[in-house]
Structures are given as structure tokens and as C-alpha cells.
Amino acid sequence: MDPSLQNVAGSNGGISTPATNTPTPSTTGSDAGEDQKQCLAQVINSIDKNLGLLHQLHLTVSSFNLASQLPLIQRLNAVVTELDTMQKLAENCNIQVPMEVINLIDDGKNPDEFTRDVLNSCIARNQITKGKTDAFKSLRKHLLEELEQTFPDEVEAYREIRTSSAAESKRMAHAQGIFSNGDVKVKTEH
């Protein structure tokens, strides 16, 4: 996900929009993660406060009479003020929600279904890829067996070349700090 996009609560229906604020040197790196957590906590607190105000407003409206007009106006103003505060807090948060999740929520479904579906599709694709890999390994083994019966000297030379090439690749990767799976070793700073 593009970090230059941010989800602004209450605007564009949850669609990510370009961020207007750029990170300062103090908000880069690990500080940015803490700032985002703090920002999210502030937004959540504002949402909780707004829910409480809406509950109070509901109680005032449900038992409305002429004498409760002033408290009704005060509670409406408090809700509007808190919504404005929530909007301002949300503008500082860089939260991105996939449109599929928003559509599921709009349809009245649990957003955890999206996570489950994504994981299931990843597992299925992984199994397909593993099957293809196993098929190629089996084909290679079968071809080498057939070639060894027909061309034993050439297969022996091929195996020697493969062994020396693999040893050289392993030595070069170890010298460069690369693991056998392609990952790079990271030096920790103390």
C-alpha cells in the first residue's frame, strides 16, 4: 500500500486520498509507527466520546418536550464539535482500508471474512505452486534417469559441473551475506 495515501474518516466514504502532510525527520522510522499508534488511539477515543454523545442525544430526543430544547441544542452542538475533532484527528492518521472490506461492511457482513478469504486464496495458490514445483522436480529426476541410461558419461560431466557451480554459488552468497533462499543478512547496530 502506498504510504502517501491516507484514509480520512468521514470523507470520500473511506476511500484513501493523497496525504497533505509530509513526515518530518522526527516522524520517520520507528517514531512514525509510534505516532501512528498514538494517532489511532486518539481517533478511537474520539469515536468513543462521539458514541456517548450520540447516546445522550438519543435519550434527549426520545423524551423531548419544550423544556428540553436547550439541552437538545447543546448536545447537537457537542456532537458536531466532536465530529469535527474526529475529522481533524483522522487527517493525521495514515490508515488504509481495502475497498473490499468497506463493501463487506456496507453489505452487513463481518470484515474478518475478507481476511479469511485472502488467506484461503494464498493457501490455494501456494498449494498450486508447490504442485508445479514438485512436478518439475519429478520431471528433472525422470529425465536424468533416462539420460543416464542413454548418455552415462555426459550425465556424469553434467553432475560434476552442477556440483562445482552450486559450491561456487554458495561460497559467493556466503561471502556477500546472502542466505540460500535469497534473503540478505542484516548487520545489527549496537
N, C-alpha and C positions, 0 to 999 in steps of 0.2 A: 504494500500500500504506500502511496505517495505521502511522505510526511509534510508536504507543502499544502495538503488538503486538510480541512478541519470540518467537523460536523458541528454546526451551530444549532443548539437546541431551540426549537420554536421557529426556525426559519427554513424555508425550502422543503419542509416535510421530512427533515432528517437527511437530506442529500448533502454530501460533502461539498464544500465550497473552498476556493483558494484562501489560504491564510493571509491576513493582512499584517500580522505582526511577525517579525523575524526574530530568531533566537539571538540573544545577546551572549557574549562569552560566558557569562555566569550561568546560562541555562543550557549549555551544551554538555554532552557527555552524560555522566551519571547524575548530575544535578537536574538535567531535563526530565529524567524518569521520576525523580522525587517531586519536582514541580508539577508534573502531570498528575501524580497521585494526590498531591495536595489540592490541585485544581478540581479534580474529580470529586474529592471529599467535600469541597465547598459546594459544588453543584448538587451533590446528593443531599447535603444539609439544607440547601435552599429548596430543593424539591420536597423534603420532609416538612419544612416550615410551611410551604405553599399548600401541601395537603392538609395540614392542620388548619390553616386559614380558610381553605375551601370547606372543611367540615363545619367550622364555626359559621361560615356564610350560609351553608345549607340549613343549619339549625335556626338561624335568624330568619331566613326566607320561609321555612316551613311553619314558623309560628309568627308570621308577620302581622302586625297591626300598626296603626298610625303612630303609636308611641315608639315603635322600634325602627322608625325611618332613619334617624340619625345613626344608630349603631350599624344599620344595613349599609349606609353610605360609607361609614368609616371602614367597615370590613371589606367592601368593594375596593376602596382606595388601597387598603393594605394588600389585597390580592394583586392588584395592578402593580403596586410598588415592588412586591416580591417577585412577580413575573419579570419585571424589568431587571431586577438584581440578578435573577437566574439567567436571563439572556446575556447580561454583561459578563457573568462568571463563565458561562458556556463558551463565549467567544474566545476565551483564553485557553480553552481545552482543545487538544488535538485528538479527538475521538472519531474513529471511522467505523461505521456500521454498514455491513453489506446490504444492498437493496433487497436481497432475498430474505434477510431477517426482518426487515421492515415490512415486506409484503406478507410474511408469515404472521407477524403481529397484527397487521391490518385484517388478515383473514381469521383472526381469533385463535391462532394456533400457537403452540409453545415454541419459542425460538431455539430451544435445545434440539428440536427436530432437525434444524439446519446443520448443527454441529454433528449430529448423529449421521445425517445423510452424507456430509463431506467426508467423515471418517470412513464410512462404509464404501464410498466410491474410491477413496485412496487405497483401502484394503483390496478391493476388487482389482484395481489397476496394478497394484503390487503383485497380486497373485498371477495376473496375466503376464506381467513382465518376467516373473520368476519362472513361469512355464516356458516362455520363449527362451530364456537363458538355459534352462535345463535341456530343452530340445536341441539347442546349438551345441551344448557340451556333449550330448549323446551323439549328435551327428559327427562332431570332431573325432570322438573316440572311435566310432564306427569307421570313419574314413581312414584314420591312422591304422586301424587293424587291417583293413583291406589293402592299404598301400604297403604295409609292412610285409604282407604275404607276396605282393607283386614286386615291390622295389625295396628289399630289405636294406641295401647299402645307402640309398638316398634317404630313407626314413631315419636311419642311424645318424647320418650327417645333419639332417634337419633337427633331430633331438639335441645334438651337441650344440648347434647354433642357437637353438631356443634356450638351452641351459645357460650358455655363456651370456646371451643377451639379457636374460632375466637377472642374472647375477650382476651384470653391469648396471642395469636399470635400478636394482635395489641399492647398489652402492652409491649411485648418483643421487637417488632420492634421500638416502640417509645423510649424505654429505650436504644436501640442500635443506634438510629438515622437513622432508615431506613424508607422510605416512603412506603405507601401501595402498590405502583407499583414496589417495589424492589430497587429503587434508594436510594443512601446513602446521608445523609446530609453532606455538606462540611462546615467546620468552616472557616470563613473568617479571615484572619490575618490583623490586623490593625497596 
